[in-house]
Amino acid sequence: MTRARRQLSVLTRLYLKDAQAVRHVEELAASLGDDGDGNRHPPFKNLDIDGAQLFGCMLHLASHPQSAQFW
């Protein structure tokens, strides 16, 4: 594993352990698509940037580099 890849993995794990990580991902999920009550929200209207970054981190750790790069 290259040094940069190892550092990215370490930083990703640290970021995901943040106390506010769950709240940010919940906000991201709430701002995308249907909220469960049939109310659709325009994509990216009030995007939680931290939630998007956290989601990208999760995708990185799950070995989905292209999707992680998007988020």
Backbone torsions as a table, in degrees:
resi	resn	phi	psi	omega
1	MET	NA	133.9	179.7
2	THR	-71.1	160.4	-179.7
3	ARG	-61.6	-43.6	-179.6
4	ALA	-62.2	-43.2	179.5
5	ARG	-64.0	-40.1	179.6
6	ARG	-65.6	-43.4	178.5
7	GLN	-64.2	-39.7	177.4
8	LEU	-61.8	-42.9	179.5
9	SER	-64.0	-40.2	178.8
10	VAL	-65.1	-48.5	179.4
11	LEU	-62.3	-38.2	179.0
12	THR	-61.7	-46.6	180.0
13	ARG	-64.0	-40.6	178.1
14	LEU	-63.6	-42.5	-179.5
15	TYR	-63.3	-39.5	-179.4
16	LEU	-70.2	-20.2	179.5
17	LYS	-86.2	-2.8	-179.6
18	ASP	-59.4	143.3	-177.7
19	ALA	-60.4	-27.6	-177.8
20	GLN	-94.8	1.8	-175.0
21	ALA	-57.8	-46.3	-178.0
22	VAL	-62.0	-44.4	-179.8
23	ARG	-60.5	-42.3	-179.4
24	HIS	-65.4	-41.8	179.1
25	VAL	-67.8	-38.0	176.0
26	GLU	-61.3	-42.9	178.9
27	GLU	-64.7	-39.1	177.2
28	LEU	-62.1	-48.1	-179.4
29	ALA	-61.9	-38.0	-179.2
30	ALA	-68.7	-28.2	-177.5
31	SER	-85.8	-6.6	-178.9
32	LEU	-109.3	128.5	171.8
33	GLY	66.9	-144.3	-174.5
34	ASP	-81.5	134.0	-178.4
35	ASP	-86.6	5.9	179.5
36	GLY	98.9	-17.8	177.9
37	ASP	-105.5	14.2	179.8
38	GLY	85.3	1.8	178.6
39	ASN	-89.6	118.8	-179.8
40	ARG	-94.2	139.6	179.9
41	HIS	-112.2	140.2	176.2
42	PRO	-61.7	137.0	179.6
43	PRO	-57.6	137.2	172.8
44	PHE	65.9	17.4	180.0
45	LYS	-61.0	-55.8	178.5
46	ASN	-123.9	56.7	-174.0
47	LEU	-62.4	129.0	174.1
48	ASP	-81.4	105.4	-175.9
49	ILE	-60.9	-41.4	178.4
50	ASP	-64.5	-37.8	177.3
51	GLY	-64.4	-40.4	178.1
52	ALA	-63.7	-41.4	178.7
53	GLN	-65.2	-42.2	177.7
54	LEU	-62.9	-41.3	178.4
55	PHE	-62.7	-41.3	175.8
56	GLY	-60.8	-38.9	177.4
57	CYS	-63.0	-43.1	178.6
58	MET	-62.6	-41.4	178.3
59	LEU	-64.5	-38.5	177.2
60	HIS	-59.6	-48.4	-179.2
61	LEU	-66.4	-24.6	178.5
62	ALA	-89.0	10.9	177.6
63	SER	63.5	44.5	173.7
64	HIS	-121.9	70.8	-171.1
65	PRO	-62.1	-38.1	-178.9
66	GLN	-67.4	-43.9	178.0
67	SER	-66.4	-39.3	178.5
68	ALA	-61.8	-40.0	-179.7
69	GLN	-65.4	-36.1	178.1
70	PHE	-60.5	-49.0	-176.8
71	TRP	-77.1	NA	NA
